Amino acid sequence: MGRVRAERSPQSSNLPDYEEWIKAAILGVSSGRYKSYRKAAKAEGVHSSPELILSVGLIISIFQVVRQTLMNRVKGLHGTRAKGHITLRLLTPVQEEALIDWCRLNSSRATPLHSTNLRARAFQISGKHPGKHWASRFIQRHPCLVSAKPRGLDPKRAQNFNRTVVAEYFGSRQQLEERYGGIPPEHHWNMDEKGCQMGGGRQGSGMKFIFASEDSERYRLHSDNLELVSIIECVNAAGTAMPPAFILKDGPIADHSDVEGIGAVATSPNGWTDRELCEKWFRETFIPNALACRVNDKPINLTVDGHDSHETDKFKAIAYEYGIIVTALPSKTTHKLQPLDVGVFSSLQRRW
C-alpha cells in the first residue's frame, strides 16, 4: 500500500485569514467563551473559513495544527509567520519604511523608481545584493506601492505643480467664496478644450485584441486621417453641462441641424481655437447658458486654463459687461488641477 501524503498545514497554505483565526481563538479562550483550544480552533475555523472543511482528514489536520499553534502562541514560544520572517529579510523594518518613503517622494515628483533603481537603493542601504525577484516581492508586501506604466510629463509641469503654487490657488478661491458669502455650485463653471485627430491619435494604449494563434503577423487597421478637431466643453459644479462646441479645419461644414446636443460649430485654419473664436464662444454660448442656470444674484465664476485666448481685452470686456468672474488656473498645472482635463478629456483621449 502506498504512502499517504499528509495534508499541508494552514501555515504553508498562505491563508489570508489565518492570523485572524488564531487571534479570535486565543481571545475566545481567554474570555471564557471556549473551554479548550481545540474547541476554539474548531469554532473559529468553521466560522472564518468554512470553505476549508473539505474532508475528515483535513479537518483533523487543521484542528490539531491550530490547537498546538494556539498553545505555543499563548506561551510565547513563537510569534506570527510575518514576524518570524523579518530576520530573514534583506532590510530591517525601519530600513523598509525609509525605502517606502523614498519611493513615495519620487512618485510625487514624477520621477518614479524602476525596479533596477529600487534594488540598487536596497544594496546601498544593506550592503547586500537583492535577488532577482526581491523588488516585486517588496512591492507585494507593501500595498501602498504599485508597479504601473507611467505617462509622460513635461518637466515644466512637474516643476510648477508644487505645494506653494497649489496652496496659493486654492487660497484665492477660498477668498472669492468668503468675499461673496458662498457662490452656489450652479454658478461655478469650468471650461476646457481638447484637440483630437479624426483618425484617432493615441497609439500604444496597452489595449489587447484577439488574434488567431497561428497568425505570426498581428495588425490592426487604423485611419490615416490626421485632421484636427477641437472640442470645447463647459460644466458647472452642480453637474450641468453646456452643449459642446466644435472647431473644424477650414472648409465646408456639413449640415448638422438634425444632430442633437451640439452647441456651435466653427472653423479655423488648423482646427485649433483662436482668440476670435474663443470670444465668440464666450458671448454666444457661455453667457446665455450660464445666465439660464443662475439661481440668485451671486456672481458667476468661470475657471479657464489661462491660455492667451482667454486673456484678451475683448474677452475681459465681455466678462465685465455680464459680471462674470474669470479665474485662471496656475500655469503648467492643468494636468492636475483642471477638472475637465483630468475627469473628462483624459478618458476621451484614452478611448479615442
C-alpha positions as CSV (number, residue, x, y, z in Angstrom):
1,M,0.0,0.0,0.0
2,G,1.4,3.4,-1.0
3,R,2.3,6.1,1.5
4,V,-0.4,8.5,2.4
5,R,0.7,12.1,1.8
6,A,-0.2,14.3,4.7
7,E,-2.3,17.4,4.3
8,R,-0.5,20.7,4.2
9,S,-0.8,22.7,7.4
10,P,-2.5,26.1,7.3
11,Q,0.9,27.9,7.8
12,S,2.1,26.7,4.4
13,S,-1.3,27.3,2.7
14,N,-0.9,31.1,2.8
15,L,-4.4,31.6,4.1
16,P,-5.3,35.3,4.2
17,D,-7.4,34.9,7.4
18,Y,-5.1,32.5,9.2
19,E,-3.8,35.1,11.7
20,E,-7.3,36.4,12.4
21,W,-8.3,32.9,13.0
22,I,-5.6,32.5,15.6
23,K,-6.3,35.8,17.3
24,A,-10.0,35.1,17.6
25,A,-9.4,31.6,19.1
26,I,-7.0,33.0,21.7
27,L,-9.4,35.7,22.6
28,G,-12.2,33.2,22.9
29,V,-10.3,31.0,25.4
30,S,-9.0,33.9,27.5
31,S,-12.5,35.4,27.7
32,G,-14.1,32.1,28.8
33,R,-16.1,31.7,25.6
34,Y,-14.4,28.4,24.8
35,K,-13.2,25.8,27.4
36,S,-10.4,24.5,25.3
37,Y,-8.1,25.5,22.5
38,R,-9.4,22.6,20.4
39,K,-13.0,23.9,20.7
40,A,-11.8,27.4,20.0
41,A,-9.9,26.3,16.9
42,K,-12.8,24.3,15.6
43,A,-15.4,27.0,16.2
44,E,-13.4,29.9,14.9
45,G,-12.1,27.8,12.0
46,V,-15.6,26.9,10.8
47,H,-16.8,30.5,11.3
48,S,-14.0,32.2,9.4
49,S,-13.1,29.7,6.7
50,P,-16.0,27.2,6.1
51,E,-14.6,26.5,2.6
52,L,-11.6,24.8,4.3
53,I,-13.8,21.9,5.5
54,L,-13.3,19.5,2.6
55,S,-12.6,16.2,4.3
56,V,-12.4,14.5,7.6
57,G,-8.6,14.2,7.3
58,L,-8.2,17.8,6.5
59,I,-10.5,18.8,9.5
60,I,-8.3,16.8,11.9
61,S,-5.1,18.1,10.4
62,I,-6.3,21.7,10.7
63,F,-7.6,21.4,14.2
64,Q,-4.6,19.7,15.5
65,V,-2.1,22.1,14.0
66,V,-4.2,25.1,15.1
67,R,-4.5,23.7,18.6
68,Q,-0.8,23.3,19.0
69,T,-0.2,26.7,17.4
70,L,-2.6,28.3,19.9
71,M,-0.8,26.8,22.9
72,N,2.6,27.9,21.6
73,R,1.4,31.3,20.8
74,V,-0.1,31.8,24.2
75,K,3.0,30.5,25.9
76,G,5.1,32.9,23.8
77,L,7.1,30.1,22.2
78,H,6.7,31.6,18.7
79,G,5.2,34.7,17.0
80,T,3.3,35.2,13.8
81,R,4.7,34.0,10.5
82,A,5.3,37.6,9.3
83,K,7.4,38.4,12.3
84,G,9.3,35.2,12.0
85,H,10.5,36.1,8.5
86,I,11.7,39.6,9.5
87,T,15.1,38.3,10.4
88,L,15.4,36.6,7.0
89,R,14.7,39.8,5.0
90,L,17.3,41.9,3.3
91,L,16.2,45.1,5.1
92,T,15.0,45.8,8.6
93,P,11.5,47.2,9.2
94,V,13.0,50.7,9.7
95,Q,15.0,50.5,6.5
96,E,12.0,49.3,4.6
97,E,9.9,52.3,5.8
98,A,12.7,54.6,4.7
99,L,12.8,53.0,1.3
100,I,9.0,53.3,1.1
101,D,9.2,57.0,1.9
102,W,11.8,57.4,-0.8
103,C,9.5,55.6,-3.4
104,R,6.6,57.9,-2.4
105,L,8.8,61.0,-2.7
106,N,10.0,60.1,-6.2
107,S,6.4,59.2,-7.2
108,S,5.1,62.6,-6.1
109,R,7.9,64.3,-8.1
110,A,7.1,62.4,-11.3
111,T,10.5,60.6,-11.1
112,P,9.3,57.1,-10.1
113,L,11.9,54.4,-9.4
114,H,12.4,51.4,-11.7
115,S,12.9,48.0,-10.1
116,T,16.6,48.3,-11.0
117,N,16.8,51.6,-9.1
118,L,14.9,50.0,-6.2
119,R,17.4,47.1,-6.0
120,A,20.3,49.5,-6.2
121,R,18.9,51.6,-3.4
122,A,18.4,48.5,-1.3
123,F,22.0,47.5,-1.9
124,Q,23.2,50.9,-0.8
125,I,21.2,50.6,2.4
126,S,22.0,47.0,3.3
127,G,25.3,46.3,1.6
128,K,23.8,43.1,0.2
129,H,22.8,42.3,-3.3
130,P,19.0,41.8,-3.7
131,G,17.7,38.8,-5.6
132,K,16.1,38.9,-9.0
133,H,12.6,38.9,-7.6
134,W,13.3,41.0,-4.5
135,A,11.7,44.2,-5.9
136,S,8.5,42.6,-7.0
137,R,8.1,40.9,-3.6
138,F,8.9,44.1,-1.8
139,I,6.1,45.8,-3.6
140,Q,3.7,42.9,-2.9
141,R,4.4,43.2,0.9
142,H,3.6,46.9,0.8
143,P,0.1,47.7,-0.6
144,C,1.0,51.5,-0.6
145,L,3.3,50.8,-3.6
146,V,2.3,49.6,-7.0
147,S,4.1,48.8,-10.3
148,A,2.4,50.6,-13.2
149,K,3.1,52.1,-16.6
150,P,3.8,55.9,-16.3
151,R,2.6,58.7,-18.6
152,G,4.9,61.3,-19.9
153,L,5.0,64.6,-18.1
154,D,6.6,67.9,-19.3
155,P,9.4,68.9,-16.9
156,K,7.9,72.4,-16.6
157,R,4.6,70.9,-15.5
158,A,6.3,68.8,-12.8
159,Q,8.2,71.9,-11.6
160,N,5.2,74.2,-11.5
161,F,2.9,71.8,-9.7
162,N,4.2,72.3,-6.1
163,R,2.7,72.9,-2.7
164,T,3.2,76.7,-2.7
165,V,1.5,77.2,-6.1
166,V,-1.4,74.9,-5.3
167,A,-1.9,76.5,-1.9
168,E,-2.0,80.0,-3.3
169,Y,-4.5,78.9,-6.0
170,F,-7.0,77.3,-3.5
171,G,-6.4,80.2,-1.1
172,S,-7.6,82.6,-3.8
173,R,-10.7,80.5,-4.4
174,Q,-11.4,80.5,-0.7
175,Q,-11.1,84.3,-0.6
176,L,-13.5,84.5,-3.5
177,E,-16.1,82.4,-1.7
178,E,-15.7,84.4,1.5
179,R,-16.0,87.7,-0.3
180,Y,-19.4,86.9,-1.8
181,G,-20.7,84.8,1.1
182,G,-20.6,81.5,-0.8
183,I,-21.2,81.2,-4.5
184,P,-23.7,78.4,-5.4
185,P,-22.4,75.4,-7.4
186,E,-24.7,76.4,-10.3
187,H,-22.5,79.5,-10.7
188,H,-19.1,77.7,-10.7
189,W,-18.2,76.8,-14.3
190,N,-15.2,75.1,-15.7
191,M,-14.2,75.3,-19.4
192,D,-11.6,73.3,-21.3
193,E,-10.8,72.4,-24.9
194,K,-9.3,69.3,-26.4
195,G,-7.8,68.7,-29.8
196,C,-8.5,65.2,-31.3
197,Q,-7.3,63.8,-34.6
198,M,-10.1,62.4,-36.7
199,G,-8.3,59.1,-37.3
200,G,-7.5,58.6,-33.6
201,G,-4.2,59.9,-32.4
202,R,-3.4,57.6,-29.4
203,Q,-1.0,54.8,-30.2
204,G,0.3,52.1,-27.8
205,S,-2.6,52.4,-25.3
206,G,-1.9,48.9,-24.0
207,M,-5.3,47.6,-25.2
208,K,-5.2,44.0,-26.3
209,F,-7.2,42.3,-29.1
210,I,-7.9,38.7,-30.1
211,F,-5.9,37.1,-32.9
212,A,-5.6,33.6,-34.3
213,S,-2.7,31.9,-32.6
214,E,-1.2,30.8,-36.0
215,D,-1.1,34.4,-37.2
216,S,2.5,35.5,-36.6
217,E,1.9,39.0,-38.0
218,R,-0.8,40.7,-35.9
219,Y,-2.0,44.0,-37.2
220,R,-5.0,46.3,-36.6
221,L,-6.2,48.8,-39.2
222,H,-6.3,52.4,-38.2
223,S,-7.3,55.6,-40.0
224,D,-4.6,57.8,-41.6
225,N,-6.8,60.9,-41.2
226,L,-4.8,63.3,-39.1
227,E,-7.2,66.3,-39.4
228,L,-7.6,68.0,-36.1
229,V,-10.9,68.9,-34.4
230,S,-11.1,70.9,-31.2
231,I,-13.9,70.3,-28.7
232,I,-14.9,72.9,-26.1
233,E,-16.7,71.6,-23.0
234,C,-18.1,73.6,-20.1
235,V,-19.6,72.1,-16.9
236,N,-20.7,73.6,-13.6
237,A,-20.2,72.3,-10.1
238,A,-23.9,71.2,-10.0
239,G,-23.3,68.8,-12.9
240,T,-25.0,70.8,-15.7
241,A,-23.1,70.7,-19.0
242,M,-23.4,73.2,-21.8
243,P,-23.7,71.9,-25.4
244,P,-20.2,71.3,-26.7
245,A,-18.7,73.4,-29.4
246,F,-16.6,72.0,-32.2
247,I,-13.8,73.8,-34.1
248,L,-13.0,72.2,-37.5
249,K,-10.3,72.9,-40.0
250,D,-11.2,75.4,-42.7
251,G,-13.6,74.0,-45.3
252,P,-17.4,73.4,-45.8
253,I,-19.4,72.5,-42.7
254,A,-21.8,69.6,-43.1
255,D,-25.4,70.1,-42.2
256,H,-25.8,69.2,-38.5
257,S,-29.2,70.7,-37.8
258,D,-30.7,67.2,-37.1
259,V,-27.9,66.4,-34.6
260,E,-29.0,67.0,-31.0
261,G,-26.7,68.4,-28.3
262,I,-24.3,70.5,-30.5
263,G,-23.8,74.0,-29.2
264,A,-21.8,75.5,-32.0
265,V,-19.6,74.6,-35.0
266,A,-16.9,76.9,-36.4
267,T,-13.7,76.6,-38.5
268,S,-10.2,77.8,-38.2
269,P,-7.1,77.3,-40.4
270,N,-5.7,74.5,-38.2
271,G,-8.7,73.3,-36.2
272,W,-7.5,75.0,-33.0
273,T,-9.4,77.6,-31.1
274,D,-8.1,81.1,-31.6
275,R,-8.9,84.4,-29.8
276,E,-11.7,85.4,-32.1
277,L,-13.5,82.0,-31.8
278,C,-13.0,81.9,-28.0
279,E,-14.6,85.4,-27.7
280,K,-17.4,84.3,-29.9
281,W,-18.0,81.1,-27.9
282,F,-17.9,83.2,-24.6
283,R,-20.6,85.6,-25.8
284,E,-22.9,83.3,-27.8
285,T,-22.6,80.0,-25.9
286,F,-21.4,80.5,-22.4
287,I,-23.2,83.7,-21.4
288,P,-26.7,82.5,-22.5
289,N,-26.3,79.1,-20.9
290,A,-24.7,80.4,-17.7
291,L,-27.5,83.0,-17.2
292,A,-30.1,80.4,-17.8
293,C,-28.7,78.3,-14.8
294,R,-28.5,81.3,-12.5
295,V,-30.2,80.8,-9.1
296,N,-29.6,84.1,-7.3
297,D,-27.7,87.4,-7.7
298,K,-24.3,85.9,-6.7
299,P,-21.6,86.3,-9.4
300,I,-20.9,83.6,-12.0
301,N,-17.3,82.2,-11.9
302,L,-15.6,80.7,-14.9
303,T,-12.4,78.7,-14.5
304,V,-10.2,78.5,-17.5
305,D,-6.7,77.2,-18.2
306,G,-5.0,80.6,-18.7
307,H,-4.5,80.3,-22.4
308,D,-3.8,83.7,-24.1
309,S,-7.2,83.4,-25.9
310,H,-8.8,83.8,-22.5
311,E,-6.8,86.9,-21.6
312,T,-7.7,89.2,-24.5
313,D,-9.2,92.7,-23.8
314,K,-12.4,91.8,-25.6
315,F,-12.8,88.6,-23.6
316,K,-12.3,90.7,-20.4
317,A,-14.8,93.3,-21.6
318,I,-17.5,90.7,-22.2
319,A,-16.9,89.3,-18.7
320,Y,-17.1,92.8,-17.1
321,E,-20.3,93.5,-19.0
322,Y,-22.1,90.5,-17.6
323,G,-20.4,90.4,-14.2
324,I,-18.5,87.2,-14.9
325,I,-15.5,86.4,-12.7
326,V,-12.8,84.6,-14.7
327,T,-10.3,82.5,-12.7
328,A,-7.2,81.2,-14.4
329,L,-5.5,78.0,-13.3
330,P,-1.8,78.3,-12.4
331,S,0.4,77.9,-15.5
332,K,1.5,74.3,-16.2
333,T,-0.8,72.7,-13.6
334,T,-3.8,71.8,-15.7
335,H,-2.8,68.1,-15.8
336,K,-3.7,68.0,-12.1
337,L,-5.9,71.0,-11.3
338,Q,-8.1,71.2,-14.4
339,P,-11.3,69.2,-13.6
340,L,-12.4,68.7,-17.2
341,D,-8.9,67.8,-18.3
342,V,-8.5,65.2,-15.5
343,G,-12.0,63.9,-15.3
344,V,-13.4,64.1,-18.9
345,F,-10.8,64.7,-21.6
346,S,-8.2,62.2,-20.2
347,S,-10.8,59.4,-20.5
348,L,-11.7,60.6,-24.0
349,Q,-8.1,60.6,-25.1
350,R,-7.5,57.0,-23.8
351,R,-10.6,55.8,-25.7
352,W,-10.2,57.8,-28.9
